């Protein structure tokens, strides 16, 4: 069963939409272009301000996925679950993976942490 990343984040923003194009040079010197993917692949940066308990839970989720090794589900929220404020998302659940094998966390005063995580869409 595929895990779901359900942690509340401060902000999420789409940072890219990527396509895969193959360019072959023909014998005559012309080019032939083919699209390798049928859909674009998106990626997002999630910003977090968390207490030590939430940070430990996110780190445990990251470690359980072994960084970018294992994919999981994540929903780009349209509204914040507690405040109802717009989160800029589309409310769609995506199959994603962490973009990096390293999670850097900055510890602030009072045990709070700030960090960002980049997620990349995976084609299922």
BALUMDREN-535875 format. One record per residue (C-alpha): residue number from 1; residue in three letters; x, y, z. Coordinates in Angstrom, 1 decimal, always signed. Layout:
# BALUMDREN-535875
<k=NUM&r=ala&c1=X&c2=Y&c3=Z>
...
This chain:
# BALUMDREN-535875
<k=1&r=unk&c1=+0.0&c2=+0.0&c3=+0.0>
<k=2&r=unk&c1=+1.3&c2=+3.4&c3=-0.9>
<k=3&r=unk&c1=+1.7&c2=+5.9&c3=+1.9>
<k=4&r=unk&c1=+0.1&c2=+9.4&c3=+2.0>
<k=5&r=unk&c1=+1.9&c2=+12.6&c3=+3.0>
<k=6&r=unk&c1=-0.7&c2=+14.3&c3=+5.2>
<k=7&r=unk&c1=+1.3&c2=+16.9&c3=+7.0>
<k=8&r=unk&c1=+0.2&c2=+20.5&c3=+7.0>
<k=9&r=unk&c1=+2.6&c2=+22.9&c3=+5.4>
<k=10&r=unk&c1=+2.9&c2=+26.7&c3=+5.6>
<k=11&r=unk&c1=+3.0&c2=+27.2&c3=+1.8>
<k=12&r=unk&c1=+3.2&c2=+25.2&c3=-1.4>
<k=13&r=unk&c1=+4.0&c2=+26.6&c3=-4.7>
<k=14&r=unk&c1=+4.5&c2=+24.9&c3=-8.1>
<k=15&r=unk&c1=+8.0&c2=+25.5&c3=-9.2>
<k=16&r=unk&c1=+8.1&c2=+23.6&c3=-12.5>
<k=17&r=unk&c1=+6.3&c2=+21.8&c3=-15.3>
<k=18&r=unk&c1=+8.6&c2=+19.5&c3=-17.3>
<k=19&r=unk&c1=+8.3&c2=+17.7&c3=-20.6>
<k=20&r=unk&c1=+10.7&c2=+15.1&c3=-22.2>
<k=21&r=unk&c1=+11.5&c2=+15.7&c3=-25.9>
<k=22&r=unk&c1=+13.8&c2=+13.5&c3=-27.9>
<k=23&r=unk&c1=+15.6&c2=+15.2&c3=-30.8>
<k=24&r=unk&c1=+17.1&c2=+13.0&c3=-33.5>
<k=25&r=unk&c1=+19.3&c2=+14.5&c3=-36.2>
<k=26&r=unk&c1=+18.4&c2=+13.0&c3=-39.6>
<k=27&r=unk&c1=+21.0&c2=+12.0&c3=-42.2>
<k=28&r=unk&c1=+20.1&c2=+15.1&c3=-44.2>
<k=29&r=unk&c1=+20.9&c2=+17.3&c3=-41.3>
<k=30&r=unk&c1=+17.2&c2=+18.0&c3=-40.4>
<k=31&r=unk&c1=+15.7&c2=+17.3&c3=-37.0>
<k=32&r=unk&c1=+13.0&c2=+14.9&c3=-35.9>
<k=33&r=unk&c1=+11.4&c2=+15.6&c3=-32.6>
<k=34&r=unk&c1=+9.4&c2=+13.2&c3=-30.5>
<k=35&r=unk&c1=+7.6&c2=+13.7&c3=-27.2>
<k=36&r=unk&c1=+8.5&c2=+10.9&c3=-24.8>
<k=37&r=unk&c1=+5.9&c2=+11.7&c3=-22.1>
<k=38&r=unk&c1=+2.2&c2=+12.0&c3=-22.6>
<k=39&r=unk&c1=+1.8&c2=+14.4&c3=-19.7>
<k=40&r=unk&c1=+4.0&c2=+17.0&c3=-18.0>
<k=41&r=unk&c1=+5.6&c2=+16.3&c3=-14.7>
<k=42&r=unk&c1=+5.2&c2=+18.8&c3=-12.0>
<k=43&r=unk&c1=+7.2&c2=+19.6&c3=-8.9>
<k=44&r=unk&c1=+6.4&c2=+21.7&c3=-5.9>
<k=45&r=unk&c1=+8.3&c2=+23.3&c3=-3.0>
<k=46&r=unk&c1=+6.7&c2=+22.9&c3=+0.4>
<k=47&r=unk&c1=+7.7&c2=+25.3&c3=+3.2>
<k=48&r=unk&c1=+7.3&c2=+24.2&c3=+6.8>
<k=49&r=unk&c1=+7.4&c2=+25.9&c3=+10.3>
<k=50&r=unk&c1=+6.9&c2=+23.0&c3=+12.8>
<k=51&r=unk&c1=+7.3&c2=+22.1&c3=+16.4>
<k=52&r=unk&c1=+9.7&c2=+19.3&c3=+17.3>
<k=53&r=unk&c1=+7.0&c2=+16.6&c3=+17.4>
<k=54&r=unk&c1=+5.8&c2=+17.4&c3=+13.9>
<k=55&r=unk&c1=+9.3&c2=+17.7&c3=+12.6>
<k=56&r=unk&c1=+10.2&c2=+14.3&c3=+14.0>
<k=57&r=unk&c1=+7.1&c2=+12.8&c3=+12.3>
<k=58&r=unk&c1=+8.0&c2=+14.3&c3=+8.9>
<k=59&r=unk&c1=+11.6&c2=+13.1&c3=+9.3>
<k=60&r=unk&c1=+10.3&c2=+9.6&c3=+10.1>
<k=61&r=unk&c1=+8.1&c2=+9.7&c3=+7.0>
<k=62&r=unk&c1=+11.1&c2=+10.8&c3=+4.9>
<k=63&r=unk&c1=+13.3&c2=+8.1&c3=+6.4>
<k=64&r=unk&c1=+10.6&c2=+5.4&c3=+5.8>
<k=65&r=unk&c1=+10.5&c2=+6.4&c3=+2.1>
<k=66&r=unk&c1=+14.4&c2=+6.3&c3=+2.1>
<k=67&r=unk&c1=+14.5&c2=+9.8&c3=+0.6>
<k=68&r=unk&c1=+13.6&c2=+9.8&c3=-3.0>
<k=69&r=unk&c1=+13.5&c2=+6.0&c3=-3.3>
<k=70&r=unk&c1=+9.8&c2=+5.4&c3=-2.7>
<k=71&r=unk&c1=+6.8&c2=+7.2&c3=-4.1>
<k=72&r=unk&c1=+3.8&c2=+8.3&c3=-2.0>
<k=73&r=unk&c1=+0.5&c2=+10.3&c3=-2.4>
<k=74&r=unk&c1=+0.2&c2=+14.0&c3=-1.7>
<k=75&r=unk&c1=-2.7&c2=+16.4&c3=-2.2>
<k=76&r=unk&c1=-2.0&c2=+20.0&c3=-3.3>
<k=77&r=unk&c1=-4.5&c2=+21.6&c3=-0.9>
<k=78&r=unk&c1=-6.9&c2=+24.3&c3=-2.2>
<k=79&r=unk&c1=-7.6&c2=+25.7&c3=+1.3>
<k=80&r=unk&c1=-5.9&c2=+25.4&c3=+4.6>
<k=81&r=unk&c1=-7.7&c2=+22.8&c3=+6.7>
<k=82&r=unk&c1=-7.7&c2=+24.9&c3=+9.9>
<k=83&r=unk&c1=-8.0&c2=+28.5&c3=+8.7>
<k=84&r=unk&c1=-9.9&c2=+28.0&c3=+5.4>
<k=85&r=unk&c1=-7.4&c2=+30.4&c3=+3.7>
<k=86&r=unk&c1=-6.5&c2=+29.7&c3=+0.1>
<k=87&r=unk&c1=-3.4&c2=+27.5&c3=-0.3>
<k=88&r=unk&c1=-3.3&c2=+28.1&c3=-4.1>
<k=89&r=unk&c1=-3.7&c2=+24.4&c3=-4.9>
<k=90&r=unk&c1=-6.0&c2=+22.4&c3=-7.1>
<k=91&r=unk&c1=-7.2&c2=+19.8&c3=-4.5>
<k=92&r=unk&c1=-5.8&c2=+17.0&c3=-6.7>
<k=93&r=unk&c1=-4.0&c2=+14.0&c3=-5.2>
<k=94&r=unk&c1=-0.6&c2=+13.4&c3=-6.9>
<k=95&r=unk&c1=+1.7&c2=+10.4&c3=-6.8>
<k=96&r=unk&c1=+5.1&c2=+12.0&c3=-5.9>
<k=97&r=unk&c1=+8.5&c2=+11.4&c3=-4.4>
<k=98&r=unk&c1=+11.0&c2=+13.5&c3=-2.6>
<k=99&r=unk&c1=+13.3&c2=+15.3&c3=-5.0>
<k=100&r=unk&c1=+16.3&c2=+14.8&c3=-2.8>
<k=101&r=unk&c1=+17.9&c2=+12.1&c3=-0.5>
<k=102&r=unk&c1=+18.8&c2=+14.8&c3=+2.0>
<k=103&r=unk&c1=+16.4&c2=+16.6&c3=+4.4>
<k=104&r=unk&c1=+17.9&c2=+19.8&c3=+5.9>
<k=105&r=unk&c1=+16.2&c2=+21.3&c3=+8.9>
<k=106&r=unk&c1=+17.0&c2=+24.6&c3=+10.7>
<k=107&r=unk&c1=+16.2&c2=+24.7&c3=+14.4>
<k=108&r=unk&c1=+14.9&c2=+28.0&c3=+15.8>
<k=109&r=unk&c1=+14.3&c2=+29.3&c3=+19.3>
<k=110&r=unk&c1=+11.8&c2=+27.4&c3=+21.3>
<k=111&r=unk&c1=+12.2&c2=+24.1&c3=+19.6>
<k=112&r=unk&c1=+10.6&c2=+25.2&c3=+16.3>
<k=113&r=unk&c1=+12.0&c2=+24.3&c3=+13.0>
<k=114&r=unk&c1=+11.9&c2=+25.6&c3=+9.4>
<k=115&r=unk&c1=+12.6&c2=+23.7&c3=+6.3>
<k=116&r=unk&c1=+11.5&c2=+23.1&c3=+2.7>
<k=117&r=unk&c1=+10.8&c2=+19.9&c3=+0.8>
<k=118&r=unk&c1=+10.6&c2=+19.6&c3=-2.9>
<k=119&r=unk&c1=+8.2&c2=+17.0&c3=-4.3>
<k=120&r=unk&c1=+8.3&c2=+15.6&c3=-7.9>
<k=121&r=unk&c1=+5.4&c2=+14.1&c3=-9.6>
<k=122&r=unk&c1=+5.8&c2=+10.4&c3=-10.7>
<k=123&r=unk&c1=+3.9&c2=+9.0&c3=-13.7>
<k=124&r=unk&c1=+1.9&c2=+6.0&c3=-12.6>
